Amino acid sequence: MTTYVITVPGTFLSDIDDETRSELTRRLASHHTDLSETEDVELLTVHEGGTFSVRLEVEAPDRKTAEGDAVRLLAATLEGLGFPEKDAPLGPPAVTGIDGES
């Protein structure tokens, strides 16, 4: 298996408060570990206008599986926080780091 850092962009179409932002980070923290820290990337970045990027580490046999897993994980977490896809649509994921065979 290979560990991938996957960046998933999106847009919050309604405001996200600091408490919800902190909870999102807490729920995804287990997917932001050594490789992400080595690459010095933030788990969650929220910009003006509600656009955001989430960077997750995912173990998968290939890039396509890793991207799909990251999107599903993020979408489920957002849904659990009250942000269904219609309120926080996600963009196409991108591999932004790879840590060979583990």
Secondary structure, 3 states (H helix, E strand, C coil): CEEEEEEEEEECCCCCCHHHHHHHHHHHHHHCCHHHHHCCCCCEEECHHHEEEEEEEEEECCHHHHHHHHHHHHHHHHHHCCCCCCCCCECCCEEEEEEEEC
